[in-house]
Amino acid sequence: MPRAVVITGPSGVGKGTLIRSLRTRMPELQLSVSATTRRPRTGETQGVDYHFMTPEEFEQHVAAGDFVEHADYAGARYGTLRSELATRSAGGAPVVLEIEVQGARQVRATMPEAVQVFIAPPSLDALRARLVGRGTDAIEQVEARLRTAEQELAAQDEFARVVVNDRLEDAVEELVEIVRDTTATG
Ligand code: 5GP
């Protein structure tokens, strides 16, 4: 079983930015590239940001049992491929999974040794402002993501480790400490 660090929390909370900063501080960390059926956004690259696939391809992987976890989110499907975790962890470094809450629950059940961190926004208003401000999604998408975010925020009590992403540098510092303590990578 690879050492895994699950970073979860609502869309727009800044998981991606936090993970980029975390990897600057701990370059040995590997990032699991997820599969999704959503369309690539401008600037996203196949195999780098996601393994973009059709709903049919995704379903074939589900049927073949290829996913460690998978979930429906805001009208698309997302999942972590077992092969992806195996490849990324081959060198022995911890692998970071950036996934939403339903997926994190599945990982908790199947890989209980994985470290799970919930990233929380300072407030729902702050989250809304970020989702609108980043301008990557149409307004209906933002609304769908905010509705889901309210449910996701209610789930944060399930997580032993919660990092509030208010000031980025503080949140990164907390995350570095958690990952150092729990994966002992030095
Ligand atoms: P986005 O469309 O903004 O890239 O991602 C939407 C949500 O799906 C985010 O909360 C993101 O963390 C989550 N996500 C990305 N990859 C996966 C995955 O492999 N599994 C699950 N369960 N969620 C994922």
py3Dmol code that shows the C-alpha trace and the ligand (Angstrom):
import py3Dmol

protein = """\
ATOM      1  CA  MET A   1       0.000   0.000   0.000  1.00  0.00           C
ATOM      2  CA  PRO A   2       1.456   3.390  -0.946  1.00  0.00           C
ATOM      3  CA  ARG A   3       1.707   6.108   1.647  1.00  0.00           C
ATOM      4  CA  ALA A   4      -1.032   8.448   0.621  1.00  0.00           C
ATOM      5  CA  VAL A   5      -2.114  11.930   1.643  1.00  0.00           C
ATOM      6  CA  VAL A   6      -5.699  12.826   0.797  1.00  0.00           C
ATOM      7  CA  ILE A   7      -6.438  16.528   0.454  1.00  0.00           C
ATOM      8  CA  THR A   8     -10.177  17.100   0.394  1.00  0.00           C
ATOM      9  CA  GLY A   9     -12.647  19.965   0.849  1.00  0.00           C
ATOM     10  CA  PRO A  10     -15.070  21.950  -1.291  1.00  0.00           C
ATOM     11  CA  SER A  11     -14.326  23.060  -4.832  1.00  0.00           C
ATOM     12  CA  GLY A  12     -12.817  26.555  -4.856  1.00  0.00           C
ATOM     13  CA  VAL A  13     -11.297  26.269  -1.392  1.00  0.00           C
ATOM     14  CA  GLY A  14      -7.799  26.387  -2.862  1.00  0.00           C
ATOM     15  CA  LYS A  15      -6.756  22.716  -2.711  1.00  0.00           C
ATOM     16  CA  GLY A  16      -4.851  22.984  -5.987  1.00  0.00           C
ATOM     17  CA  THR A  17      -2.944  26.133  -4.995  1.00  0.00           C
ATOM     18  CA  LEU A  18      -2.124  24.670  -1.589  1.00  0.00           C
ATOM     19  CA  ILE A  19      -0.854  21.449  -3.131  1.00  0.00           C
ATOM     20  CA  ARG A  20       1.338  23.371  -5.592  1.00  0.00           C
ATOM     21  CA  SER A  21       2.913  25.260  -2.690  1.00  0.00           C
ATOM     22  CA  LEU A  22       3.222  22.081  -0.658  1.00  0.00           C
ATOM     23  CA  ARG A  23       5.111  20.399  -3.504  1.00  0.00           C
ATOM     24  CA  THR A  24       7.475  23.339  -3.796  1.00  0.00           C
ATOM     25  CA  ARG A  25       8.327  22.770  -0.152  1.00  0.00           C
ATOM     26  CA  MET A  26       8.388  18.964  -0.449  1.00  0.00           C
ATOM     27  CA  PRO A  27       9.372  18.182  -4.049  1.00  0.00           C
ATOM     28  CA  GLU A  28       9.510  14.439  -3.337  1.00  0.00           C
ATOM     29  CA  LEU A  29       5.710  14.302  -3.056  1.00  0.00           C
ATOM     30  CA  GLN A  30       4.026  12.720  -6.046  1.00  0.00           C
ATOM     31  CA  LEU A  31       0.658  13.902  -7.319  1.00  0.00           C
ATOM     32  CA  SER A  32      -2.011  11.451  -8.398  1.00  0.00           C
ATOM     33  CA  VAL A  33      -3.550  12.542 -11.712  1.00  0.00           C
ATOM     34  CA  SER A  34      -7.275  11.786 -11.596  1.00  0.00           C
ATOM     35  CA  ALA A  35      -9.569  10.583 -14.337  1.00  0.00           C
ATOM     36  CA  THR A  36     -12.569  12.731 -15.202  1.00  0.00           C
ATOM     37  CA  THR A  37     -15.370  13.024 -17.724  1.00  0.00           C
ATOM     38  CA  ARG A  38     -15.515  16.805 -17.471  1.00  0.00           C
ATOM     39  CA  ARG A  39     -14.190  18.824 -20.385  1.00  0.00           C
ATOM     40  CA  PRO A  40     -10.705  20.294 -20.143  1.00  0.00           C
ATOM     41  CA  ARG A  41     -10.610  23.951 -19.134  1.00  0.00           C
ATOM     42  CA  THR A  42      -8.448  26.370 -21.091  1.00  0.00           C
ATOM     43  CA  GLY A  43      -4.836  25.596 -20.289  1.00  0.00           C
ATOM     44  CA  GLU A  44      -5.446  22.090 -18.963  1.00  0.00           C
ATOM     45  CA  THR A  45      -3.419  19.268 -20.495  1.00  0.00           C
ATOM     46  CA  GLN A  46      -4.380  15.646 -21.014  1.00  0.00           C
ATOM     47  CA  GLY A  47      -2.461  13.381 -18.642  1.00  0.00           C
ATOM     48  CA  VAL A  48      -1.069  16.309 -16.642  1.00  0.00           C
ATOM     49  CA  ASP A  49      -4.095  17.959 -15.062  1.00  0.00           C
ATOM     50  CA  TYR A  50      -6.399  14.995 -15.547  1.00  0.00           C
ATOM     51  CA  HIS A  51      -6.798  11.863 -17.587  1.00  0.00           C
ATOM     52  CA  PHE A  52      -9.735  13.267 -19.534  1.00  0.00           C
ATOM     53  CA  MET A  53     -12.026  10.513 -20.817  1.00  0.00           C
ATOM     54  CA  THR A  54     -15.461   9.920 -22.261  1.00  0.00           C
ATOM     55  CA  PRO A  55     -18.277   8.662 -20.006  1.00  0.00           C
ATOM     56  CA  GLU A  56     -17.975   5.298 -21.828  1.00  0.00           C
ATOM     57  CA  GLU A  57     -14.261   5.002 -21.096  1.00  0.00           C
ATOM     58  CA  PHE A  58     -14.848   5.980 -17.486  1.00  0.00           C
ATOM     59  CA  GLU A  59     -17.606   3.390 -17.112  1.00  0.00           C
ATOM     60  CA  GLN A  60     -15.335   0.676 -18.538  1.00  0.00           C
ATOM     61  CA  HIS A  61     -12.783   1.460 -15.832  1.00  0.00           C
ATOM     62  CA  VAL A  62     -15.536   1.333 -13.186  1.00  0.00           C
ATOM     63  CA  ALA A  63     -16.707  -2.045 -14.468  1.00  0.00           C
ATOM     64  CA  ALA A  64     -13.133  -3.371 -14.527  1.00  0.00           C
ATOM     65  CA  GLY A  65     -12.625  -2.291 -10.900  1.00  0.00           C
ATOM     66  CA  ASP A  66      -9.770   0.018 -11.914  1.00  0.00           C
ATOM     67  CA  PHE A  67     -10.671   2.806  -9.481  1.00  0.00           C
ATOM     68  CA  VAL A  68      -9.573   3.138  -5.853  1.00  0.00           C
ATOM     69  CA  GLU A  69     -12.454   5.583  -5.500  1.00  0.00           C
ATOM     70  CA  HIS A  70     -14.764   7.456  -7.820  1.00  0.00           C
ATOM     71  CA  ALA A  71     -17.589   9.949  -7.449  1.00  0.00           C
ATOM     72  CA  ASP A  72     -20.077  12.085  -9.351  1.00  0.00           C
ATOM     73  CA  TYR A  73     -19.479  15.767  -8.872  1.00  0.00           C
ATOM     74  CA  ALA A  74     -21.333  18.747 -10.416  1.00  0.00           C
ATOM     75  CA  GLY A  75     -22.460  16.734 -13.432  1.00  0.00           C
ATOM     76  CA  ALA A  76     -19.195  14.930 -14.174  1.00  0.00           C
ATOM     77  CA  ARG A  77     -17.396  11.820 -12.917  1.00  0.00           C
ATOM     78  CA  TYR A  78     -14.029  11.805 -11.176  1.00  0.00           C
ATOM     79  CA  GLY A  79     -11.868   8.947  -9.975  1.00  0.00           C
ATOM     80  CA  THR A  80      -8.442   7.769  -8.851  1.00  0.00           C
ATOM     81  CA  LEU A  81      -7.014   4.926 -10.922  1.00  0.00           C
ATOM     82  CA  ARG A  82      -5.198   2.133  -9.070  1.00  0.00           C
ATOM     83  CA  SER A  83      -2.593   2.119 -11.837  1.00  0.00           C
ATOM     84  CA  GLU A  84      -1.964   5.823 -11.233  1.00  0.00           C
ATOM     85  CA  LEU A  85      -1.293   5.281  -7.512  1.00  0.00           C
ATOM     86  CA  ALA A  86       0.950   2.314  -8.289  1.00  0.00           C
ATOM     87  CA  THR A  87       3.044   4.268 -10.805  1.00  0.00           C
ATOM     88  CA  ARG A  88       3.361   7.397  -8.664  1.00  0.00           C
ATOM     89  CA  SER A  89       4.312   5.499  -5.525  1.00  0.00           C
ATOM     90  CA  ALA A  90       6.831   3.238  -7.285  1.00  0.00           C
ATOM     91  CA  GLY A  91       9.765   5.334  -6.026  1.00  0.00           C
ATOM     92  CA  GLY A  92       8.531   5.058  -2.428  1.00  0.00           C
ATOM     93  CA  ALA A  93       7.456   8.697  -2.049  1.00  0.00           C
ATOM     94  CA  PRO A  94       4.048   9.607  -0.614  1.00  0.00           C
ATOM     95  CA  VAL A  95       1.334  10.282  -3.158  1.00  0.00           C
ATOM     96  CA  VAL A  96      -1.049  13.220  -2.807  1.00  0.00           C
ATOM     97  CA  LEU A  97      -4.679  12.747  -3.857  1.00  0.00           C
ATOM     98  CA  GLU A  98      -6.737  15.881  -4.420  1.00  0.00           C
ATOM     99  CA  ILE A  99     -10.314  14.638  -4.292  1.00  0.00           C
ATOM    100  CA  GLU A 100     -13.788  15.638  -3.143  1.00  0.00           C
ATOM    101  CA  VAL A 101     -15.460  14.364   0.014  1.00  0.00           C
ATOM    102  CA  GLN A 102     -17.293  11.276  -1.269  1.00  0.00           C
ATOM    103  CA  GLY A 103     -14.025   9.975  -2.695  1.00  0.00           C
ATOM    104  CA  ALA A 104     -12.195  10.764   0.543  1.00  0.00           C
ATOM    105  CA  ARG A 105     -14.749   8.635   2.424  1.00  0.00           C
ATOM    106  CA  GLN A 106     -14.111   5.704   0.092  1.00  0.00           C
ATOM    107  CA  VAL A 107     -10.358   6.035   0.569  1.00  0.00           C
ATOM    108  CA  ARG A 108     -10.878   6.152   4.336  1.00  0.00           C
ATOM    109  CA  ALA A 109     -12.668   2.814   4.107  1.00  0.00           C
ATOM    110  CA  THR A 110     -10.227   1.077   1.750  1.00  0.00           C
ATOM    111  CA  MET A 111      -6.917   2.717   2.711  1.00  0.00           C
ATOM    112  CA  PRO A 112      -7.373   3.572   6.410  1.00  0.00           C
ATOM    113  CA  GLU A 113      -3.646   4.304   6.746  1.00  0.00           C
ATOM    114  CA  ALA A 114      -3.902   7.221   4.315  1.00  0.00           C
ATOM    115  CA  VAL A 115      -3.602  10.654   5.940  1.00  0.00           C
ATOM    116  CA  GLN A 116      -6.689  12.771   5.319  1.00  0.00           C
ATOM    117  CA  VAL A 117      -6.774  16.548   5.532  1.00  0.00           C
ATOM    118  CA  PHE A 118      -9.920  18.626   5.061  1.00  0.00           C
ATOM    119  CA  ILE A 119      -9.283  22.120   3.684  1.00  0.00           C
ATOM    120  CA  ALA A 120     -11.970  24.540   4.907  1.00  0.00           C
ATOM    121  CA  PRO A 121     -12.680  28.073   3.706  1.00  0.00           C
ATOM    122  CA  PRO A 122     -12.765  30.882   6.275  1.00  0.00           C
ATOM    123  CA  SER A 123     -16.500  31.202   5.435  1.00  0.00           C
ATOM    124  CA  LEU A 124     -19.071  30.237   2.805  1.00  0.00           C
ATOM    125  CA  ASP A 125     -18.995  33.806   1.498  1.00  0.00           C
ATOM    126  CA  ALA A 126     -15.236  33.604   1.016  1.00  0.00           C
ATOM    127  CA  LEU A 127     -15.711  30.369  -0.908  1.00  0.00           C
ATOM    128  CA  ARG A 128     -18.372  31.913  -3.133  1.00  0.00           C
ATOM    129  CA  ALA A 129     -16.099  34.878  -3.850  1.00  0.00           C
ATOM    130  CA  ARG A 130     -13.256  32.537  -4.846  1.00  0.00           C
ATOM    131  CA  LEU A 131     -15.414  30.355  -7.086  1.00  0.00           C
ATOM    132  CA  VAL A 132     -16.795  33.385  -8.901  1.00  0.00           C
ATOM    133  CA  GLY A 133     -13.449  35.192  -8.911  1.00  0.00           C
ATOM    134  CA  ARG A 134     -11.382  32.427 -10.482  1.00  0.00           C
ATOM    135  CA  GLY A 135     -13.700  32.606 -13.484  1.00  0.00           C
ATOM    136  CA  THR A 136     -13.061  29.026 -14.618  1.00  0.00           C
ATOM    137  CA  ASP A 137     -16.694  27.947 -14.457  1.00  0.00           C
ATOM    138  CA  ALA A 138     -19.959  29.238 -15.879  1.00  0.00           C
ATOM    139  CA  ILE A 139     -22.333  30.748 -13.321  1.00  0.00           C
ATOM    140  CA  GLU A 140     -24.588  27.633 -13.277  1.00  0.00           C
ATOM    141  CA  GLN A 141     -21.468  25.585 -12.522  1.00  0.00           C
ATOM    142  CA  VAL A 142     -20.550  27.970  -9.707  1.00  0.00           C
ATOM    143  CA  GLU A 143     -24.069  27.613  -8.265  1.00  0.00           C
ATOM    144  CA  ALA A 144     -23.934  23.804  -8.528  1.00  0.00           C
ATOM    145  CA  ARG A 145     -20.529  23.781  -6.858  1.00  0.00           C
ATOM    146  CA  LEU A 146     -21.730  26.057  -4.045  1.00  0.00           C
ATOM    147  CA  ARG A 147     -24.722  23.844  -3.318  1.00  0.00           C
ATOM    148  CA  THR A 148     -22.390  20.859  -3.089  1.00  0.00           C
ATOM    149  CA  ALA A 149     -19.947  22.902  -1.000  1.00  0.00           C
ATOM    150  CA  GLU A 150     -22.548  23.406   1.726  1.00  0.00           C
ATOM    151  CA  GLN A 151     -22.898  19.626   2.077  1.00  0.00           C
ATOM    152  CA  GLU A 152     -19.155  19.184   1.916  1.00  0.00           C
ATOM    153  CA  LEU A 153     -18.583  21.728   4.665  1.00  0.00           C
ATOM    154  CA  ALA A 154     -20.980  19.796   6.873  1.00  0.00           C
ATOM    155  CA  ALA A 155     -18.676  16.776   6.465  1.00  0.00           C
ATOM    156  CA  GLN A 156     -15.592  18.423   7.895  1.00  0.00           C
ATOM    157  CA  ASP A 157     -16.268  17.023  11.378  1.00  0.00           C
ATOM    158  CA  GLU A 158     -15.516  13.570   9.973  1.00  0.00           C
ATOM    159  CA  PHE A 159     -11.924  14.628   9.450  1.00  0.00           C
ATOM    160  CA  ALA A 160      -9.387  14.590  12.238  1.00  0.00           C
ATOM    161  CA  ARG A 161      -7.248  17.175  10.469  1.00  0.00           C
ATOM    162  CA  VAL A 162      -8.817  20.395   9.246  1.00  0.00           C
ATOM    163  CA  VAL A 163      -6.766  23.246   7.802  1.00  0.00           C
ATOM    164  CA  VAL A 164      -8.543  26.589   7.323  1.00  0.00           C
ATOM    165  CA  ASN A 165      -7.274  28.222   4.141  1.00  0.00           C
ATOM    166  CA  ASP A 166      -7.372  31.842   5.193  1.00  0.00           C
ATOM    167  CA  ARG A 167      -3.819  33.074   4.665  1.00  0.00           C
ATOM    168  CA  LEU A 168      -2.172  30.809   2.094  1.00  0.00           C
ATOM    169  CA  GLU A 169       1.281  30.819   3.749  1.00  0.00           C
ATOM    170  CA  ASP A 170      -0.165  29.782   7.111  1.00  0.00           C
ATOM    171  CA  ALA A 171      -2.238  27.018   5.556  1.00  0.00           C
ATOM    172  CA  VAL A 172       0.775  25.692   3.618  1.00  0.00           C
ATOM    173  CA  GLU A 173       2.868  25.719   6.784  1.00  0.00           C
ATOM    174  CA  GLU A 174       0.230  23.674   8.614  1.00  0.00           C
ATOM    175  CA  LEU A 175       0.010  21.256   5.728  1.00  0.00           C
ATOM    176  CA  VAL A 176       3.780  20.791   5.556  1.00  0.00           C
ATOM    177  CA  GLU A 177       3.816  19.951   9.260  1.00  0.00           C
ATOM    178  CA  ILE A 178       0.994  17.450   8.931  1.00  0.00           C
ATOM    179  CA  VAL A 179       2.599  15.724   5.955  1.00  0.00           C
ATOM    180  CA  ARG A 180       6.049  15.641   7.626  1.00  0.00           C
ATOM    181  CA  ASP A 181       4.642  14.249  10.863  1.00  0.00           C
ATOM    182  CA  THR A 182       2.437  11.654   9.278  1.00  0.00           C
ATOM    183  CA  THR A 183       4.519  10.378   6.390  1.00  0.00           C
ATOM    184  CA  ALA A 184       7.955  10.812   8.016  1.00  0.00           C
ATOM    185  CA  THR A 185       9.620  11.934   4.812  1.00  0.00           C
ATOM    186  CA  GLY A 186      11.788  14.329   6.793  1.00  0.00           C
TER     187      GLY A 186
END
"""
ligand_1 = """\
24
5GP
P -12.566 20.354 -10.854
O -13.634 20.092 -11.862
O -12.709 21.720 -10.239
O -11.176 20.083 -11.375
O -12.784 19.315 -9.664
C -14.031 19.237 -9.024
C -13.899 18.471 -7.732
O -13.539 17.108 -7.993
C -12.799 19.030 -6.824
O -13.304 19.063 -5.497
C -11.689 18.018 -6.963
O -10.886 17.931 -5.799
C -12.481 16.749 -7.156
N -11.688 15.665 -7.760
C -10.658 15.761 -8.617
N -10.183 14.546 -8.912
C -10.913 13.653 -8.201
C -10.891 12.237 -8.053
O -10.087 11.512 -8.629
N -11.818 11.686 -7.235
C -12.729 12.421 -6.555
N -13.564 11.772 -5.768
N -12.787 13.764 -6.669
C -11.882 14.371 -7.470
"""
view = py3Dmol.view(width=600, height=400)
view.addModel(protein, "pdb")
view.setStyle({"model": 0}, {"cartoon": {"style": "trace"}})
view.addModel(ligand_1, "xyz")
view.setStyle({"model": 1}, {"stick": {}})
view.zoomTo()
view.show()
